[in-house]
Amino acid sequence: MSPKLSIAFFLHSIRSDWNNGNAHFLRGLLRALTRGGHRVVAFEREHDWSVDNLRLEGEAGARSLARYGELYPEIEVVCFGGSRAEFAGLLRGFDVVVVHEWNAPELIDTLLGLAQECGFRTLFHDTHHRASSSPEAIRRLQVPRFDGVIAFGQALQRIYQRDFGLENVFVLHEAADVSLFRPPAVAPDPIDDVVWIGNWGDDERSREICWYLLEPAEALRDRRFTIYGVRYPADALRALAGAGVRYGGYLPNLAAPAVYAGAQLTVHIPRQQYTGAMTGIPTIRVFEALACGIPLISAPWRDTEALFREGDFVFVHSGDEMREAVQYLLDHSAAAAEQARRGLETVLARHTCDHRASELIAICNEVMHR
């Protein structure tokens, strides 16, 4: 049995999920590590854009923050100020410091400078597409100084190896926290026929949302479609209304299992980066939806790492195919149930936060003993 480790995570935020999808996975990952007997601490600023925007959601934001505390009491969160002396005191005794790519260059420089003094190894954790879309932004983060890079897919791993000349690049996919994301014990009466949870995305997938969701919804006006998310501009809201789609606004991720339970099926619409340079990376929503036992229909991306089996969900390649697939699953409950069963089976076998915690400990042990 390998010894238990002390791991510090410097995150944008684990308390807030407002436009902060990496918080979904990291909550489950840190919980799994803690339950495995490892010492884990999440470090974040008291005020940053995700937490501050969540608080602007008013009562919904306050409930979201409170709900996080209720459901993840085992995760220790330290809100820091930022002086070098403060970090030196906080980080002594840690084996590994994991730094997420949404941290400021100045903070990263400080942490890297303390590594030898405090005796810890450093890992850079990337769950975004900036290494491909904005490589200069990543270069400002001094990634070659880290002991290793954790990439959330092989496509990103290759980018760091090829474009940044790095060797110690490890793959750690996101996964579902199945202690929360699971099918309901008793299925409620459906509220929606089709639900989608996602942000508009700065034109990174606005056309795809129209093609694969709004146009099928407009053609199936006898069915109830609902979209949840933030950062929808006025023209996007008009497009939703014109297609007969209900807009639910901000949805705390911890409320997603109940929303999935009240819907017949969901869809996946990748951002453009994940159908091009970053193909093969499904992002967190696929894992979470399948863990909740809901049928899923996906717009195009290539599962280059064979993360899923044929039949775990349905791939479509046009708006017409999406409309046909939605209609078929809504009309054939047995086929929908079988697809949901297969998807859940695959997540439980391969893609839980417990799986990823074991993989991360193996990565930490490798960089510590190199």
C-alpha positions as CSV (number, residue, x, y, z in Angstrom):
1,M,0.0,0.0,0.0
2,S,1.4,3.4,-1.0
3,P,1.9,6.0,1.7
4,K,-0.8,8.7,2.1
5,L,0.1,12.1,0.5
6,S,-0.5,15.7,1.4
7,I,-1.7,17.6,-1.7
8,A,-2.5,21.3,-2.1
9,F,-4.7,22.4,-4.9
10,F,-4.6,26.0,-6.1
11,L,-7.9,26.5,-7.9
12,H,-9.8,29.4,-9.4
13,S,-12.7,28.3,-7.2
14,I,-14.1,25.1,-5.8
15,R,-16.9,26.9,-3.9
16,S,-18.4,28.5,-7.0
17,D,-19.5,26.8,-10.2
18,W,-20.6,30.0,-12.0
19,N,-19.1,29.6,-15.5
20,N,-16.6,27.4,-13.8
21,G,-17.0,23.9,-15.0
22,N,-13.8,22.5,-13.7
23,A,-15.2,23.0,-10.1
24,H,-17.6,20.1,-10.9
25,F,-14.8,17.5,-11.3
26,L,-12.5,18.9,-8.7
27,R,-15.1,18.8,-5.9
28,G,-15.6,15.0,-6.6
29,L,-11.8,14.4,-7.0
30,L,-10.9,16.1,-3.7
31,R,-13.7,14.3,-1.9
32,A,-12.4,10.9,-3.3
33,L,-8.8,11.8,-2.3
34,T,-9.9,12.8,1.2
35,R,-11.9,9.6,1.7
36,G,-8.9,7.7,0.5
37,G,-7.0,9.0,3.5
38,H,-4.9,11.7,1.8
39,R,-4.6,15.2,3.2
40,V,-6.1,17.6,0.7
41,V,-6.5,21.4,0.9
42,A,-8.1,23.6,-1.7
43,F,-6.6,27.1,-1.9
44,E,-8.5,30.0,-3.6
45,R,-9.0,33.7,-3.3
46,E,-11.9,35.0,-1.3
47,H,-13.0,37.2,-4.3
48,D,-12.6,36.2,-7.9
49,W,-14.9,36.4,-10.9
50,S,-16.7,33.1,-10.4
51,V,-17.5,33.6,-6.7
52,D,-18.4,37.3,-7.3
53,N,-20.7,36.6,-10.2
54,L,-22.3,33.8,-8.3
55,R,-23.1,36.2,-5.5
56,L,-24.7,38.5,-8.1
57,E,-27.3,35.7,-8.7
58,G,-28.9,36.8,-5.4
59,E,-30.8,34.1,-3.5
60,A,-29.9,31.4,-6.1
61,G,-26.2,32.2,-5.7
62,A,-26.4,32.2,-1.9
63,R,-28.2,28.8,-2.0
64,S,-25.5,27.4,-4.3
65,L,-22.7,28.4,-2.0
66,A,-24.6,27.0,1.0
67,R,-25.4,23.8,-0.7
68,Y,-21.7,23.3,-1.6
69,G,-20.8,23.5,2.0
70,E,-23.5,21.1,3.0
71,L,-22.6,18.4,0.5
72,Y,-18.8,18.7,0.6
73,P,-18.0,19.2,4.3
74,E,-14.9,17.1,4.1
75,I,-13.1,19.5,1.7
76,E,-10.9,22.0,3.5
77,V,-10.9,25.4,1.7
78,V,-8.3,28.1,2.6
79,C,-8.9,31.6,1.2
80,F,-5.6,33.3,0.8
81,G,-4.3,36.9,0.6
82,G,-1.2,36.4,-1.5
83,S,2.1,37.2,0.2
84,R,5.1,35.0,-0.3
85,A,5.5,34.6,3.5
86,E,1.9,33.5,3.9
87,F,2.4,30.8,1.2
88,A,5.6,29.6,2.7
89,G,3.9,29.0,6.0
90,L,0.9,27.4,4.5
91,L,2.7,25.0,2.2
92,R,5.3,23.5,4.4
93,G,4.7,19.8,4.8
94,F,2.8,19.3,1.5
95,D,4.2,16.6,-0.9
96,V,2.6,18.0,-4.1
97,V,1.1,21.3,-5.1
98,V,-1.3,21.1,-8.0
99,V,-1.9,24.5,-9.8
100,H,-4.9,24.9,-12.1
101,E,-4.3,26.9,-15.3
102,W,-6.9,29.5,-14.3
103,N,-4.4,31.0,-11.7
104,A,-2.6,34.3,-12.2
105,P,1.0,34.3,-13.5
106,E,2.2,36.2,-10.5
107,L,0.8,33.6,-8.1
108,I,2.3,30.7,-10.2
109,D,5.7,32.4,-10.1
110,T,5.5,32.6,-6.3
111,L,4.5,29.0,-5.9
112,L,7.2,27.7,-8.2
113,G,9.8,29.8,-6.3
114,L,8.7,28.2,-3.0
115,A,8.9,24.6,-4.3
116,Q,12.5,23.8,-3.4
117,E,12.4,25.9,-0.2
118,C,9.3,24.1,1.1
119,G,10.1,20.7,-0.3
120,F,7.1,20.0,-2.5
121,R,6.7,18.9,-6.1
122,T,4.5,20.9,-8.6
123,L,2.0,19.8,-11.1
124,F,0.2,22.1,-13.7
125,H,-3.4,21.0,-14.2
126,D,-5.0,22.0,-17.5
127,T,-8.7,21.5,-18.2
128,H,-9.2,24.1,-20.9
129,H,-8.3,24.7,-24.5
130,R,-5.9,27.7,-24.2
131,A,-2.8,25.6,-24.9
132,S,-4.3,25.3,-28.4
133,S,-6.3,28.5,-28.8
134,S,-4.0,30.9,-26.9
135,P,-0.6,29.3,-26.4
136,E,1.1,32.6,-25.5
137,A,-1.2,32.9,-22.5
138,I,0.0,29.4,-21.3
139,R,3.6,30.3,-21.9
140,R,3.2,33.2,-19.4
141,L,2.5,30.6,-16.8
142,Q,6.0,29.1,-16.9
143,V,4.8,25.6,-17.4
144,P,8.3,24.1,-18.2
145,R,9.3,24.9,-14.6
146,F,6.7,22.4,-13.2
147,D,7.6,18.8,-12.4
148,G,4.8,17.7,-14.6
149,V,1.6,18.6,-16.5
150,I,-1.8,17.0,-16.0
151,A,-3.9,17.3,-19.2
152,F,-7.5,16.3,-19.4
153,G,-7.1,14.3,-22.6
154,Q,-4.6,12.8,-25.0
155,A,-5.2,15.6,-27.6
156,L,-4.0,18.2,-25.0
157,Q,-1.2,16.0,-23.9
158,R,0.1,15.9,-27.5
159,I,-0.1,19.7,-27.7
160,Y,2.1,20.1,-24.6
161,Q,4.5,17.5,-25.9
162,R,4.7,18.9,-29.5
163,D,4.2,22.6,-29.1
164,F,5.8,23.2,-25.7
165,G,8.5,20.5,-25.9
166,L,7.5,18.9,-22.5
167,E,8.0,15.3,-21.6
168,N,6.3,14.8,-18.3
169,V,2.7,15.2,-19.4
170,F,0.1,12.9,-17.9
171,V,-3.5,12.3,-18.9
172,L,-6.3,12.7,-16.3
173,H,-9.7,12.9,-17.7
174,E,-12.6,14.5,-15.8
175,A,-15.2,12.1,-14.3
176,A,-18.5,12.0,-12.4
177,D,-18.9,12.3,-8.7
178,V,-21.3,9.4,-8.5
179,S,-22.0,10.0,-4.8
180,L,-24.2,12.9,-6.1
181,F,-24.6,12.2,-9.8
182,R,-26.7,9.1,-9.9
183,P,-30.2,8.0,-11.0
184,P,-33.0,8.9,-8.6
185,A,-34.2,6.1,-6.3
186,V,-37.8,6.8,-7.6
187,A,-38.1,8.5,-11.0
188,P,-40.4,11.6,-10.8
189,D,-42.9,12.5,-13.4
190,P,-41.1,14.2,-16.3
191,I,-41.1,17.9,-16.5
192,D,-39.2,18.3,-19.7
193,D,-38.8,16.2,-22.8
194,V,-35.3,17.6,-23.6
195,V,-33.0,19.5,-21.2
196,W,-29.6,21.0,-21.9
197,I,-27.3,22.5,-19.3
198,G,-24.6,24.7,-20.8
199,N,-23.4,28.3,-21.4
200,W,-23.7,30.2,-24.7
201,G,-19.9,30.3,-24.8
202,D,-18.7,33.5,-26.5
203,D,-19.5,32.2,-30.0
204,E,-17.5,29.1,-29.4
205,R,-20.6,27.0,-30.1
206,S,-23.5,29.5,-30.7
207,R,-24.0,28.2,-34.2
208,E,-23.9,24.6,-33.0
209,I,-26.5,25.4,-30.3
210,C,-28.8,26.7,-33.1
211,W,-28.2,23.8,-35.4
212,Y,-28.4,21.0,-32.8
213,L,-30.9,22.3,-30.3
214,L,-32.9,25.3,-31.4
215,E,-33.8,24.1,-34.9
216,P,-34.8,20.7,-33.7
217,A,-36.8,22.3,-30.9
218,E,-38.6,24.6,-33.4
219,A,-39.5,21.5,-35.5
220,L,-40.8,19.7,-32.4
221,R,-42.9,22.3,-30.8
222,D,-45.2,19.8,-29.2
223,R,-42.2,18.8,-27.1
224,R,-40.9,20.7,-24.1
225,F,-37.3,21.9,-24.4
226,T,-35.4,23.7,-21.5
227,I,-32.0,25.3,-21.5
228,Y,-30.0,26.3,-18.4
229,G,-26.8,28.3,-18.3
230,V,-25.3,31.8,-17.9
231,R,-23.9,34.5,-20.2
232,Y,-26.7,34.3,-22.7
233,P,-26.8,37.7,-24.5
234,A,-30.1,39.3,-25.6
235,D,-29.9,37.9,-29.2
236,A,-29.4,34.4,-27.8
237,L,-32.5,34.7,-25.5
238,R,-34.5,35.9,-28.5
239,A,-33.4,32.9,-30.4
240,L,-34.5,30.6,-27.6
241,A,-37.9,32.2,-27.4
242,G,-38.3,32.1,-31.1
243,A,-37.7,28.3,-31.1
244,G,-40.1,27.8,-28.2
245,V,-37.3,26.8,-25.8
246,R,-37.7,27.7,-22.1
247,Y,-34.7,29.4,-20.6
248,G,-34.0,28.5,-16.9
249,G,-31.1,30.7,-16.2
250,Y,-28.3,29.8,-13.8
251,L,-28.5,26.3,-12.5
252,P,-26.2,25.2,-9.6
253,N,-24.4,22.1,-10.8
254,L,-25.5,20.4,-7.6
255,A,-29.1,20.7,-8.8
256,A,-28.3,19.1,-12.1
257,P,-29.2,15.5,-11.0
258,A,-32.7,16.6,-10.1
259,V,-33.1,18.4,-13.4
260,Y,-31.9,15.3,-15.4
261,A,-34.3,13.1,-13.4
262,G,-37.2,15.3,-14.5
263,A,-36.3,15.1,-18.2
264,Q,-36.7,12.4,-20.8
265,L,-33.2,13.0,-22.4
266,T,-30.4,15.4,-22.7
267,V,-27.9,16.5,-25.4
268,H,-24.2,17.3,-25.7
269,I,-23.0,20.2,-27.8
270,P,-19.2,20.5,-27.8
271,R,-17.4,23.8,-28.2
272,Q,-15.6,24.1,-31.5
273,Q,-12.2,23.5,-30.0
274,Y,-13.3,20.1,-28.9
275,T,-14.2,19.1,-32.4
276,G,-10.9,20.3,-33.9
277,A,-7.5,20.5,-32.1
278,M,-8.9,19.1,-28.9
279,T,-11.1,16.3,-30.2
280,G,-11.4,13.3,-28.0
281,I,-12.1,15.2,-24.9
282,P,-15.8,15.0,-24.0
283,T,-15.8,17.5,-21.0
284,I,-17.5,17.0,-17.7
285,R,-21.2,17.2,-18.7
286,V,-21.1,13.9,-20.6
287,F,-19.8,12.0,-17.6
288,E,-22.3,13.6,-15.2
289,A,-25.3,13.1,-17.5
290,L,-24.6,9.5,-18.1
291,A,-24.0,9.0,-14.4
292,C,-27.5,10.2,-13.8
293,G,-29.0,7.5,-16.0
294,I,-30.4,9.8,-18.7
295,P,-30.3,9.1,-22.4
296,L,-27.9,11.4,-24.2
297,I,-27.6,12.5,-27.9
298,S,-24.3,14.1,-28.9
299,A,-23.4,16.5,-31.7
300,P,-20.2,15.5,-33.5
301,W,-16.9,14.8,-31.8
302,R,-14.5,11.9,-32.2
303,D,-14.0,9.6,-29.2
304,T,-10.4,9.0,-30.1
305,E,-9.5,7.4,-26.8
306,A,-12.4,4.9,-26.8
307,L,-13.7,6.3,-23.5
308,F,-17.2,5.0,-24.3
309,R,-18.7,2.0,-25.9
310,E,-21.0,2.0,-28.9
311,G,-24.5,2.5,-27.6
312,D,-23.6,4.4,-24.5
313,F,-25.1,7.4,-26.3
314,V,-26.2,8.5,-29.8
315,F,-23.9,10.5,-32.1
316,V,-25.6,12.7,-34.7
317,H,-24.1,14.7,-37.5
318,S,-26.7,17.3,-38.5
319,G,-29.7,19.1,-37.1
320,D,-32.0,16.8,-39.0
321,E,-30.4,13.8,-37.4
322,M,-30.7,15.4,-34.0
323,R,-34.4,16.0,-34.5
324,E,-34.9,12.4,-35.7
325,A,-32.9,11.0,-32.7
326,V,-34.8,13.1,-30.2
327,Q,-38.1,12.0,-31.7
328,Y,-37.1,8.3,-31.7
329,L,-36.0,8.2,-28.1
330,L,-39.0,10.1,-26.9
331,D,-41.3,7.7,-28.8
332,H,-39.4,4.5,-27.8
333,S,-39.0,4.3,-24.1
334,A,-37.4,0.8,-24.1
335,A,-34.6,2.0,-26.4
336,A,-34.0,5.1,-24.3
337,A,-33.8,3.1,-21.1
338,E,-31.3,0.6,-22.6
339,Q,-29.1,3.4,-23.8
340,A,-29.2,5.1,-20.4
341,R,-28.4,1.7,-18.7
342,R,-25.3,1.2,-20.9
343,G,-24.0,4.8,-20.4
344,L,-24.4,4.5,-16.6
345,E,-22.7,1.1,-16.7
346,T,-19.6,2.5,-18.5
347,V,-19.3,5.5,-16.2
348,L,-19.5,3.3,-13.1
349,A,-16.9,0.9,-14.5
350,R,-14.3,3.5,-15.8
351,H,-15.2,7.2,-15.1
352,T,-15.8,8.0,-11.5
353,C,-13.9,10.4,-9.3
354,D,-12.6,7.4,-7.3
355,H,-11.0,6.1,-10.5
356,R,-9.4,9.5,-11.1
357,A,-8.2,9.8,-7.5
358,S,-6.2,6.6,-7.9
359,E,-4.8,7.8,-11.2
360,L,-3.7,11.1,-9.7
361,I,-2.0,9.4,-6.7
362,A,0.0,7.3,-9.2
363,I,1.0,10.5,-11.1
364,C,2.1,12.2,-7.8
365,N,4.1,9.2,-6.8
366,E,5.8,9.2,-10.1
367,V,6.9,12.8,-10.0
368,M,7.9,12.5,-6.3
369,H,10.2,9.5,-7.0
370,R,11.6,10.5,-10.3
